[in-house]
Amino acid sequence: MEARLQKILSAAGVCSRREAEEYLLAGRVTVNGLPAVLGQRADQDRDRIAVDGRPLAPAAGRLYLMLNKPRGYVTTLSDERGRPTVAELTADCGARVYPVGRLDMDSQGLLLLTNDGDFAQRVSHPSHGLEKEYLVTVTGRLTGCRERLEALRRLEDGSLIAPARVAVRRRGPEGWILSVTITQGLNRQVRRMCALAELQVRRLERIREGPLELGDLAEGRWRFLTDRERSDIL
């Protein structure tokens, strides 16, 4: 079925529709070997669409995955430094899927992946205000740490942040375990908040994103989202 190239690239998870316009204007997209133009339509099953010379795969069924990312894996499809990537963990899902949002290399837990660019954009957009809950093992200045974390409104570089919800769960073998819930996804946000609160992070695990919970999904394993889960998170 024909569609505008911006929609095709977004749905394939290559980029957002706005970014697709920039790709087209920059001459990075070709259709059947010829430079594509803004507003051009194509059929992903019939036409050879390429971005930066790399062919776009024919349209496939849309996939929505939850992965329990282990520590030591980077949230990219490839890494120039040769580090393990989340793409290696989901290579058997039947299609090329892309991470929704980020989870830094030293963190673990719930990570969504999909080949549906529109879904990824809606879920990760700041206006969606999706709650993200983390279990954070910390050491350092523990007295009053909940109050200090909840009082933070700026990071060390001046970035504004919405109030977090914090609860002290229990003491573990590596330190105290906090539950920290935020509605933004700034780079390494929870770690930066803890540093400002004079806490050292020993372990950080995302256990919930909106209504989706990691549950008992084993580390390094993935599963498909149910139709109900996909509907609930939107």
Sequence and secondary structure as in RCSB ss.txt:
>XXXX:A:sequence
MEARLQKILSAAGVCSRREAEEYLLAGRVTVNGLPAVLGQRADQDRDRIAVDGRPLAPAAGRLYLMLNKPRGYVT
TLSDERGRPTVAELTADCGARVYPVGRLDMDSQGLLLLTNDGDFAQRVSHPSHGLEKEYLVTVTGRLTGCRERLE
ALRRLEDGSLIAPARVAVRRRGPEGWILSVTITQGLNRQVRRMCALAELQVRRLERIREGPLELGDLAEGRWRFL
TDRERSDIL
>XXXX:A:secstr
 EEEHHHHHHHTTSS HHHHHHHHHTT EEETTEE  TT EEETTTS EEETTEE        EEEEEE TT BS
SS  TT   BHHHHTTTSSS  EEES   TT EEEEEEES HHHHHHHHSGGG   EEEEEEEEE  TTHHHHHH
H  B TT  B    EEEEEEEETTEEEEEEEES   TTHHHHHHHHTTEEEEEEEEEEETTEE TT  TT EEE 
 HHHHHHH 
